[in-house]
Amino acid sequence: MQVYWLEQAEADTPVEDNWLNSGEQLCLNGFRVPKRRADWRLGRWTGKRALTAYFNAPGSSDTLARIEIRPSASGAPEVFLAGTPGAVTISLSHRSGRALCAVSQRGVNLGCDLEIVEPRSDAFIRDYFAAEELRVIKEAPHADRARLAMLMWSGKESALKALHTGLRLDTRSVTVSFENASLDSKGWLALQARCPDNMVLHGWWQHAGNMIRTIVADQRLGYPVRLPVAPCCREASPCA
């Protein structure tokens, strides 16, 4: 199963909103908190740009407006192309002015997460991590513990999205492990998330700069491929 990804920053988003359809513009106007509005807008922009690249479609405003990303009953994003369900699955995450979108074919339960490496309190780690994870963090060199904890946390977030539960499920019931725990690699490395009912999710993690990215699914994923993004254009084009 192949998985693709794209990351965008707030600076990448246009000033105008003509790439949103009327329903999305109505939703956007309903946000009263500026940060929530900016995060939602950046997530939709990143998702739509990823989808145009996935479908090899132009990045015109008309094309982007034909793509709609709606929340499902579980809260997971669903893609509609000109009002018709798209043959694709996506997951979205945003953090500190950046957004990540993972894309795969329909039928896979997919989750992605984007985090900043930052210290977390001992109380946070005790409350949200399983005993096995606590042991791995404790045995790691002190300088690596914050990064390792955030990597595990990101893997949990991705897994909970793939399970369509979010934080409604106890995070300690999902245990994240790595085939290679080196935090110095800038490439993607494999991870696993063991979940309730003996379910195992497979995926990838990447640590670059101060950012950690994780992508997991209920099927084995090929090495993540970064989507190329063509310059925005004004020509209208269908998206499939």
C-alpha positions as CSV (number, residue, x, y, z in Angstrom):
1,M,0.0,0.0,0.0
2,Q,1.6,3.3,-1.1
3,V,1.3,6.4,1.0
4,Y,2.0,10.0,0.0
5,W,2.5,13.1,2.1
6,L,2.7,16.9,1.8
7,E,3.5,19.6,4.3
8,Q,2.6,23.3,4.0
9,A,3.1,26.4,6.2
10,E,0.8,29.4,6.8
11,A,3.0,31.4,4.5
12,D,2.0,29.0,1.6
13,T,-1.7,29.8,1.9
14,P,-3.2,32.5,-0.3
15,V,-4.8,35.6,1.1
16,E,-8.1,35.1,-0.8
17,D,-10.6,32.3,0.0
18,N,-11.8,31.5,-3.6
19,W,-10.2,28.0,-3.4
20,L,-12.9,27.1,-0.8
21,N,-16.4,26.2,-1.9
22,S,-19.4,28.0,-0.5
23,G,-20.0,25.4,2.3
24,E,-16.4,25.6,3.4
25,Q,-16.4,29.4,3.4
26,L,-19.5,29.3,5.6
27,C,-17.7,26.9,8.0
28,L,-14.6,29.1,8.0
29,N,-16.7,32.2,8.8
30,G,-18.1,30.4,11.8
31,F,-14.8,30.3,13.6
32,R,-14.4,33.1,16.1
33,V,-11.0,32.2,17.5
34,P,-8.3,33.4,15.1
35,K,-5.9,30.5,15.7
36,R,-8.7,27.9,15.2
37,R,-9.6,29.6,12.0
38,A,-6.0,29.7,10.8
39,D,-5.4,26.1,11.7
40,W,-8.6,24.9,9.9
41,R,-7.8,27.0,6.8
42,L,-4.2,25.7,6.7
43,G,-5.4,22.1,7.0
44,R,-7.9,22.5,4.2
45,W,-5.3,24.2,2.0
46,T,-2.7,21.4,2.6
47,G,-5.2,18.7,2.0
48,K,-6.5,20.2,-1.2
49,R,-3.0,20.8,-2.5
50,A,-2.0,17.2,-1.6
51,L,-5.0,15.9,-3.5
52,T,-4.4,17.9,-6.6
53,A,-0.9,16.5,-6.7
54,Y,-2.1,13.0,-6.0
55,F,-4.6,13.2,-8.9
56,N,-2.1,15.0,-11.1
57,A,-4.5,17.9,-11.5
58,P,-3.7,21.6,-11.8
59,G,-3.7,23.7,-8.7
60,S,-6.2,26.2,-9.9
61,S,-8.7,27.9,-7.6
62,D,-11.6,26.3,-9.5
63,T,-10.0,22.8,-9.2
64,L,-9.4,23.3,-5.4
65,A,-12.9,24.5,-4.9
66,R,-14.3,21.3,-6.4
67,I,-12.5,19.3,-3.7
68,E,-14.3,19.3,-0.3
69,I,-12.9,17.8,2.9
70,R,-15.7,17.0,5.3
71,P,-15.5,15.5,8.8
72,S,-17.1,12.1,9.1
73,A,-19.2,11.0,12.1
74,S,-15.9,10.0,13.8
75,G,-14.3,13.3,13.0
76,A,-11.9,11.8,10.4
77,P,-11.6,13.8,7.2
78,E,-13.5,12.5,4.1
79,V,-12.8,13.7,0.5
80,F,-15.6,14.6,-1.9
81,L,-14.8,15.6,-5.5
82,A,-17.6,17.8,-7.0
83,G,-19.9,16.4,-4.4
84,T,-19.0,12.7,-5.0
85,P,-17.0,10.6,-2.5
86,G,-13.4,10.4,-3.7
87,A,-11.5,7.1,-4.1
88,V,-8.9,8.2,-1.6
89,T,-8.2,8.4,2.1
90,I,-6.5,11.3,3.8
91,S,-5.4,12.2,7.3
92,L,-4.5,15.7,8.5
93,S,-2.5,17.2,11.3
94,H,-1.3,20.8,12.1
95,R,1.1,22.2,14.6
96,S,2.6,25.6,15.1
97,G,1.7,27.1,11.8
98,R,2.5,24.0,9.7
99,A,0.1,21.2,8.4
100,L,0.7,17.7,7.3
101,C,-1.5,15.6,5.0
102,A,-1.1,11.9,4.3
103,V,-2.8,10.4,1.3
104,S,-3.5,6.8,0.3
105,Q,-6.1,4.8,-1.7
106,R,-9.6,4.3,-0.4
107,G,-10.1,1.4,2.0
108,V,-7.1,2.0,4.3
109,N,-7.5,3.4,7.8
110,L,-4.8,6.1,7.9
111,G,-3.5,8.5,10.5
112,C,-0.8,11.1,10.5
113,D,0.6,13.5,13.1
114,L,2.9,16.5,13.2
115,E,4.7,17.5,16.5
116,I,7.4,19.8,17.7
117,V,10.1,18.4,19.9
118,E,9.6,20.0,23.3
119,P,9.9,18.8,26.9
120,R,6.9,17.3,28.6
121,S,6.5,17.0,32.3
122,D,7.0,13.7,34.2
123,A,3.3,13.8,35.1
124,F,2.3,14.0,31.5
125,I,4.5,11.0,30.6
126,R,3.2,9.0,33.5
127,D,-0.4,9.7,32.7
128,Y,-0.3,9.0,28.9
129,F,2.4,6.4,28.3
130,A,2.2,2.6,28.8
131,A,4.6,0.9,31.2
132,E,6.7,-0.5,28.4
133,E,7.1,3.0,26.9
134,L,8.0,4.5,30.3
135,R,10.8,2.0,30.6
136,V,12.2,2.8,27.1
137,I,12.1,6.5,27.9
138,K,13.8,6.0,31.2
139,E,16.6,3.9,29.7
140,A,17.3,6.4,27.0
141,P,20.1,9.0,27.3
142,H,18.8,12.0,29.1
143,A,19.4,14.3,26.1
144,D,17.1,12.1,24.0
145,R,14.2,11.6,26.3
146,A,12.2,14.6,25.2
147,R,12.5,13.7,21.6
148,L,11.7,10.0,22.2
149,A,8.7,10.9,24.3
150,M,7.3,13.2,21.5
151,L,8.0,10.6,18.9
152,M,6.0,8.1,20.9
153,W,3.3,10.7,21.5
154,S,3.1,11.5,17.8
155,G,2.8,7.7,16.9
156,K,-0.1,7.4,19.4
157,E,-1.8,10.4,17.8
158,S,-1.5,8.9,14.4
159,A,-2.7,5.5,15.6
160,L,-5.8,7.0,17.3
161,K,-6.7,8.8,14.1
162,A,-6.3,5.5,12.1
163,L,-8.6,3.8,14.7
164,H,-11.1,6.7,14.3
165,T,-11.2,7.2,18.0
166,G,-9.0,10.2,18.7
167,L,-8.3,10.9,22.4
168,R,-11.5,9.2,23.4
169,L,-9.4,6.0,23.7
170,D,-6.9,5.7,26.6
171,T,-3.5,6.6,25.1
172,R,-1.9,3.9,27.3
173,S,-3.8,1.2,25.4
174,V,-1.7,2.1,22.3
175,T,2.0,1.1,22.6
176,V,4.5,2.6,20.1
177,S,7.7,0.9,19.2
178,F,10.4,1.3,16.6
179,E,12.6,-0.9,14.5
180,N,15.3,1.7,14.7
181,A,15.1,4.3,17.4
182,S,17.9,6.5,16.1
183,L,16.7,10.1,16.3
184,D,19.4,11.4,14.0
185,S,18.1,10.1,10.7
186,K,16.4,12.6,8.5
187,G,14.7,9.8,6.4
188,W,11.6,7.8,7.3
189,L,12.0,4.9,9.6
190,A,9.6,2.1,10.5
191,L,7.3,2.1,13.6
192,Q,4.6,-0.1,15.0
193,A,1.6,0.7,17.2
194,R,0.1,-2.1,19.2
195,C,-3.6,-1.4,19.9
196,P,-6.5,-3.0,21.8
197,D,-7.8,-6.4,20.6
198,N,-4.3,-7.4,19.4
199,M,-4.4,-5.0,16.5
200,V,-1.1,-3.8,15.1
201,L,-0.8,-0.7,13.0
202,H,2.3,-0.2,10.8
203,G,3.9,3.0,9.7
204,W,6.7,5.4,9.5
205,W,8.3,8.2,11.5
206,Q,10.7,11.1,10.6
207,H,12.6,13.6,12.7
208,A,13.9,16.6,10.8
209,G,14.9,19.9,12.6
210,N,12.6,20.3,15.5
211,M,9.6,18.6,13.8
212,I,8.5,15.0,14.1
213,R,6.1,13.4,11.6
214,T,4.4,10.0,11.9
215,I,2.1,8.1,9.5
216,V,0.4,4.8,10.4
217,A,-2.3,2.5,8.9
218,D,-4.0,-0.8,9.3
219,Q,-2.1,-2.1,6.3
220,R,1.6,-2.1,5.7
221,L,2.7,1.1,4.0
222,G,5.4,1.5,1.4
223,Y,8.0,4.2,2.0
224,P,6.3,7.6,2.2
225,V,6.5,9.6,-1.0
226,R,6.5,13.4,-0.9
227,L,4.0,14.9,-3.3
228,P,5.2,17.5,-5.8
229,V,3.2,20.7,-5.7
230,A,2.9,22.6,-9.0
231,P,2.5,26.4,-8.9
232,C,-1.1,27.6,-8.5
233,C,-2.7,28.5,-11.8
234,R,-6.0,30.0,-12.9
235,E,-7.2,27.4,-15.4
236,A,-10.2,25.4,-14.3
237,S,-9.9,21.6,-14.5
238,P,-11.7,18.6,-13.1
239,C,-9.9,16.8,-10.3
240,A,-10.2,13.2,-11.3
